[in-house]
């Protein structure tokens, strides 16, 4: 039987796709905090006996933290896995105090502090728990996966922290609601396994390495032995492919070489990045442009809007593929961090995400391509 269209109420930046996953967007076109409001609404609508399972990197929203504690007190089964020491080490401290206080989440909170790995020149590589997954049992079973973590606070006590992280309550961000029973169950189990078994060094390469398959969706966790799922797929697309990328960070030279190789084969690539140049450096930008890749930076006349989307859209012959998740184009993300990427062949999802990419591109300026491309 053909799946009937799913209609959900408007929640902040919600967009509805008939017969497909729900897309929830953040950005300057939407109400401030649209994605955190989606999470808050789901928390408040989960009844006693239901379940909430979260994994995230930054968590600074105290109202949202109190809502999770309130859900547990009314009988909801709450599990939260949270990075203890993100890049800004003190960023999560206020929320952690709330969650660890008497009557808080207790043993249902797992603070992840992954062991460092030896590095050249006596340095230490510090892996991060960088996933963003939010599972709910009600009003229907769903796993919200994407790029958003609740890193802002409704009454900001530490503006210096949010200035460094970027204001994600106005940032370009994404959560996609996956509703297949198999994938929601697998996401819940993944989070609960982290709570029961704090990860060590060997755990990093021995768990959740097979993709989760469910109704046209593939989900990958890493770090993993072998090839990187996103880069591996990109290297196999045909020369007629068209690729749109939204990226918050591009610094890894091996990833840039993959994009170079694609462009040399004739693949048309467009990338949108944020206005600031810390996460996508001028050197990386120039290298991409020299390969004939169109790089668009979001224009800004005031406070820069962070580009926090991690999105790859591929049109290849008659097929389309959407890739989204927590991953960045950096060495830590590719080789060290715990990350997630979801591949979907839903045409409706692709259409929605592609339209959103186009909307963001309207806020950008096209950087000059190389001379050889302008001469073509």
Secondary structure, 3 states (H helix, E strand, C coil): CCCCCCCCCCCCCEECCCCCCEEEEECCCCCCCHHHHHHHHHHHCCCCCCEEEEEECCCCCHHHHHHHHHHHHCCCEEEEEEECCCCCCCCCHHHHHHHHCCCCCHHHEEEECCCCEECHHHCEECCCECCCEEEECCCCCEEEEECCCCCCCCCCCCHHHHHHHCCCCCCEEEEEEECCHHHHHHHHHHHHHHHHCCCCCHHHHCCCCCCEEECCEEEEEECCCCCCHHHHHHCCCCCCCEEEEECCCECCHHHHHHHHHHHHCCCEEEEEECCCCCCECHHHHHHHHHCCCEEEEECCCCCCCCECCCEEEEEECCEEEEEEECCCECHHHHHHCEEEEEEECCHHHHHHHHHHHHHHHCCEEECCCCHHHHCC
